[in-house]
Amino acid sequence: MAASKTPVKKTATKPLPAEATPFFTQDSLKFLRALKRNNRRDWFDPRKPLFESTLKAPMLKVVEAVTHAMTDFAPGHVRPAQKCMMRIYRDTRFSNDKTPYKTRVAAWWSRHGLEKTSGAGFYFHLSATELVIAAGVYMPEREQLMAIRTFLLDHHNELRKLLADKNLRRLFQLDHGELLSRPPKGFPKDHPATDLLKCRQWAVVAKLPPEAALDPSLVKQIVTHFRAAAPLVALLNQPLRPPSEAKRQPLFALY
């Protein structure tokens, strides 16, 4: 009598297309340019498979490869690629701009425990006009803004040293956003950290032509930037990291 075979249960995980590569193509940029001109559901819906093959699939491959490298210098930010990549759909509920789609593909690597409140992290996006690599804290909510400013009263010299790093300045420009005209309420007016306290965000950004995304060395370039910015991100997360997260080990078997 033949032994019965137990059926293998299929997982719900959808693998990435085998042909997807960790960089983009001219078709990727062509789609982004067309989307910018035709930001409508009736245009996008029949072309969604094209979006997934020319933009989503290579973007996820890029994110996977970058994240794998980050286990070496930013393990607290290691997450599945699908969790890092941002949705192409815009939230138009509270916006006067009702166009339904973003005109870029983007990814944000937040730190474990700060996913819902942002914190300091790493960012990458590709649009028809630019490739952006950035890191730091962007537009933090009020509690985080207060926590970082309070932290800088005692740690401003550490931040200055990191921001002055020659390698960091070679790769990035500083991006502090719109500055306050005076020290924030509740903070001393004559403190040596006053210039940093006036910031609404603490970040660095590099803007490259979109054609840089077509180079097979794209992942290496992103990783080089992220590695240089990792000490800055780590410092800015110190006053934000929940105590329960301090001893948690990141999960590496994500792929």
C-alpha positions in Angstrom: 0.0 0.0 0.0 1.5 3.4 -1.0 2.2 5.8 1.7 -0.2 8.8 1.7 1.4 12.2 1.0 0.7 15.1 3.2 -0.1 18.2 1.1 2.3 21.0 1.6 0.7 24.2 2.8 1.4 27.1 0.6 2.5 30.3 2.2 0.8 33.6 1.4 4.1 35.3 0.8 4.3 36.6 -2.8 7.9 36.3 -4.1 9.4 39.1 -6.0 9.8 38.6 -9.8 13.0 36.7 -10.5 13.9 39.3 -13.1 13.7 42.2 -10.7 17.1 43.9 -10.2 18.4 46.2 -7.4 18.4 49.2 -9.6 16.0 50.9 -12.1 15.6 51.2 -15.8 14.7 53.8 -18.4 11.2 52.3 -18.3 11.0 53.2 -14.6 11.7 56.9 -15.3 9.4 56.8 -18.3 6.5 55.6 -16.0 7.3 58.3 -13.4 7.2 61.0 -16.0 4.0 59.7 -17.4 2.4 59.5 -13.9 3.3 63.1 -13.3 1.4 64.1 -16.4 -1.5 61.7 -15.8 -2.1 61.6 -12.1 -5.6 60.0 -12.4 -7.1 56.7 -11.3 -8.5 56.0 -14.8 -4.9 56.3 -16.2 -3.1 54.4 -13.4 -5.5 51.5 -12.8 -5.0 49.8 -16.2 -1.2 50.4 -15.9 -0.8 49.0 -12.4 0.9 45.8 -13.6 3.4 48.1 -15.4 4.0 50.1 -12.2 4.6 46.9 -10.3 7.1 45.5 -12.8 9.0 48.7 -13.6 9.0 50.4 -10.2 7.7 48.4 -7.3 9.6 45.2 -8.0 13.0 46.9 -8.5 12.3 49.3 -5.6 11.7 46.3 -3.2 14.9 44.7 -4.5 16.9 47.9 -3.8 15.4 48.1 -0.3 16.2 44.5 0.4 19.8 44.9 -0.6 20.3 48.1 1.3 18.6 46.7 4.4 20.9 43.6 4.3 23.9 45.9 4.4 22.4 47.9 7.2 22.7 44.9 9.6 26.4 45.9 9.9 25.9 49.5 10.9 22.2 50.1 11.7 20.8 46.8 12.9 18.0 48.6 14.8 16.6 49.7 11.5 16.4 46.3 9.8 12.9 45.7 8.7 11.2 43.7 5.8 11.3 45.6 2.5 7.5 45.8 2.3 7.5 47.6 5.7 10.0 50.2 4.5 8.6 51.0 1.1 6.0 53.7 1.2 2.6 53.4 -0.6 2.2 55.1 -4.0 -1.3 56.2 -2.9 -1.6 59.7 -1.4 -3.8 60.4 1.7 -6.0 63.2 0.3 -8.4 63.4 3.2 -6.9 66.6 4.7 -5.3 68.0 1.6 -6.5 70.5 -1.0 -4.5 68.5 -3.5 -6.7 65.6 -4.5 -4.3 63.9 -7.0 -4.5 60.2 -5.9 -0.8 59.2 -6.4 2.6 60.2 -5.3 5.0 60.9 -8.2 7.9 59.1 -6.6 8.7 55.7 -5.1 10.1 56.1 -1.6 11.3 54.1 1.4 11.8 55.0 5.1 13.9 52.9 7.5 12.6 53.8 11.0 14.0 52.4 14.2 12.4 49.5 16.0 9.9 50.8 18.5 9.5 54.2 16.7 7.6 53.0 13.6 4.5 54.9 14.6 6.2 58.1 15.7 8.9 58.3 13.1 12.0 59.2 15.1 15.3 59.4 13.3 15.8 57.2 10.3 17.0 56.7 6.8 15.2 57.8 3.6 15.4 57.2 -0.1 13.2 58.3 -3.0 13.2 58.3 -6.8 11.1 60.7 -8.9 11.2 61.8 -12.5 13.4 64.7 -11.6 15.7 63.6 -8.8 17.1 60.8 -6.6 17.1 61.7 -2.9 19.1 60.0 -0.1 18.6 61.4 3.3 18.8 60.7 7.0 17.9 62.2 10.4 14.7 63.5 12.0 12.1 65.1 9.8 9.2 67.2 11.2 9.0 65.3 14.5 5.8 65.5 16.5 5.7 67.9 19.5 6.8 65.4 22.1 9.8 64.2 20.1 10.7 67.8 19.2 10.8 68.7 22.9 12.7 65.5 23.8 15.4 66.2 21.2 15.8 69.9 22.2 16.1 68.9 25.8 18.7 66.3 24.9 20.7 68.8 23.0 21.1 71.1 26.0 23.7 68.6 27.2 24.7 66.9 24.0 25.0 69.7 21.5 28.8 69.3 21.1 28.3 65.7 20.1 25.8 66.7 17.4 28.1 69.4 16.1 31.0 67.0 15.9 28.9 64.6 13.9 27.6 67.3 11.6 31.1 68.6 10.9 32.4 65.1 9.9 34.3 65.5 6.6 32.9 62.3 5.1 29.3 63.3 6.0 29.7 66.8 4.6 31.3 65.3 1.4 28.2 63.2 0.8 25.4 65.3 2.2 24.0 68.9 2.7 22.6 69.9 6.1 18.8 70.2 6.2 17.5 71.9 9.3 14.3 73.0 7.7 12.7 76.4 8.6 14.4 77.9 11.6 12.8 79.6 14.5 13.5 83.4 14.8 14.1 83.0 18.5 14.8 80.2 21.0 11.8 77.9 21.6 9.6 78.7 24.5 10.9 77.3 27.8 14.5 77.1 26.7 17.3 79.5 27.7 18.1 82.4 25.4 21.9 82.4 25.9 22.6 78.6 25.8 25.5 77.5 23.6 23.1 75.2 21.8 20.7 78.0 20.9 21.3 77.7 17.1 20.5 74.0 17.2 17.5 74.5 19.4 16.0 76.8 16.8 15.8 73.9 14.3 12.6 72.1 13.7 14.4 69.1 12.2 17.9 67.7 12.2 18.8 66.0 9.0 21.2 65.6 6.0 20.2 65.2 2.4 21.8 64.3 -0.9 20.1 65.1 -4.3 21.3 63.3 -7.4 20.0 63.2 -11.0 17.4 60.5 -11.5 19.7 58.7 -14.0 21.8 57.7 -11.0 19.1 55.1 -10.2 19.9 53.3 -13.5 23.4 52.5 -12.3 24.0 48.9 -11.1 26.0 50.5 -8.2 22.9 52.2 -6.9 22.7 50.1 -3.8 26.3 50.6 -3.0 25.8 54.4 -3.3 22.8 54.4 -0.9 24.7 52.2 1.6 27.7 54.5 1.5 25.5 57.5 2.3 23.5 55.6 5.0 26.7 54.3 6.7 28.1 57.8 6.9 24.9 59.1 8.5 24.4 56.2 10.9 26.1 57.9 13.9 23.9 61.0 13.5 20.7 58.9 13.3 21.8 56.9 16.4 22.5 60.1 18.4 19.2 61.7 17.5 17.3 58.5 18.5 18.8 58.4 22.0 16.2 60.7 23.7 13.4 59.0 21.7 14.1 55.3 22.1 11.6 53.6 24.4 13.4 51.9 27.4 11.7 48.6 26.5 13.5 48.7 23.1 16.9 49.4 24.5 17.8 45.7 25.0 15.8 44.2 22.2 17.8 42.5 19.5 16.8 43.0 15.9 15.5 40.2 13.8 17.8 39.3 11.0 15.9 36.5 9.3 13.6 38.8 7.4 14.0 37.7 3.9 
